[in-house]
């Protein structure tokens, strides 16, 4: 075989391999770009979800704090229930005694 033909064949084969590798690299780059775009969209969606959930969490914390305060207020009332009940009963006895005094005076 002629050395010039052999060199030309080797060069053509090398160029063909190079073109094939470039095509493969270009395909891979395009695939990675599409994947990158999808990941950016997913990231944005996740950021929005996190922001929404943070807002919901803050609202729940505020509700919890409000309910804890209501519970504490009621716990204080329950703790003093007997004192309040005794005072109300004393007031009712005084009113009843006033009614008896008024009835006695009218008779």
C-alpha positions in Angstrom: 0.0 0.0 0.0 1.1 3.5 -0.8 2.3 5.4 2.3 0.5 8.5 1.2 -2.8 6.5 1.0 -2.1 4.9 4.3 -1.5 8.4 6.0 -4.6 9.8 4.3 -6.6 6.8 5.6 -5.3 7.2 9.1 -6.0 11.0 9.0 -9.5 10.3 7.7 -10.1 7.7 10.5 -8.8 10.1 13.1 -11.0 12.9 11.8 -14.0 10.6 11.8 -13.3 9.6 15.4 -12.9 13.3 16.4 -16.2 14.2 14.7 -17.9 11.3 16.5 -16.5 12.4 19.8 -17.5 16.0 19.2 -21.0 14.9 18.3 -21.2 12.9 21.5 -19.9 15.8 23.5 -22.4 18.2 21.9 -25.2 15.8 22.7 -24.1 15.4 26.2 -23.8 19.2 26.6 -27.4 19.6 25.3 -28.6 17.0 27.6 -26.9 18.7 30.6 -28.4 22.0 29.6 -31.9 20.6 29.5 -31.3 18.9 32.9 -29.9 22.1 34.3 -33.0 24.0 33.2 -35.3 21.4 34.8 -33.3 21.5 38.0 -33.5 25.3 38.1 -37.3 25.1 37.7 -37.5 22.4 40.4 -35.3 24.6 42.7 -37.6 27.6 42.2 -40.7 25.5 42.9 -39.0 24.2 46.1 -38.1 27.7 47.2 -41.7 28.8 46.7 -42.9 25.7 48.7 -40.4 26.4 51.5 -41.5 30.1 51.7 -45.2 29.1 51.8 -44.5 26.5 54.5 -42.4 29.0 56.5 -45.4 31.3 56.5 -47.8 28.5 57.5 -45.3 27.5 60.3 -45.2 31.1 61.6 -49.0 31.3 61.6 -49.2 28.0 63.5 -46.6 29.2 66.0 -48.7 32.3 66.6 -51.9 30.2 67.0 -50.0 27.9 69.4 -48.8 30.9 71.5 -52.3 32.4 71.5 -53.8 29.1 72.6 -51.2 28.6 75.3 -52.0 32.1 76.7 -55.7 31.2 76.6 -55.0 28.0 78.4 -52.9 29.8 81.1 -55.7 32.4 81.5 -58.3 29.6 82.0 -55.9 27.7 84.3 -55.7 30.7 86.5 -59.5 31.0 86.5 -59.9 27.3 87.4 -57.3 27.6 90.2 -59.3 30.5 91.7 -62.7 29.0 90.9 -63.4 28.0 94.5 -62.5 31.5 95.7 -64.8 33.1 93.1 -67.6 30.6 93.9 -67.3 31.3 97.6 -67.5 35.1 96.9 -70.5 34.7 94.7 -72.3 32.6 97.3 -71.5 35.2 99.9 -73.0 37.9 97.7 -76.1 35.8 97.1 -76.5 35.2 100.8 -76.3 38.9 101.4 -78.9 39.6 98.7 -81.1 37.0 100.2 -80.8 38.5 103.6 -81.7 41.9 102.1 -84.7 40.4 100.5 -85.8 39.0 103.9 -85.3 42.3 105.5 -87.4 44.0 102.8 -90.1 41.5 103.2 -90.1 41.8 106.9 -90.4 45.6 106.7 -93.2 45.5 104.2 -95.2 43.1 106.4 
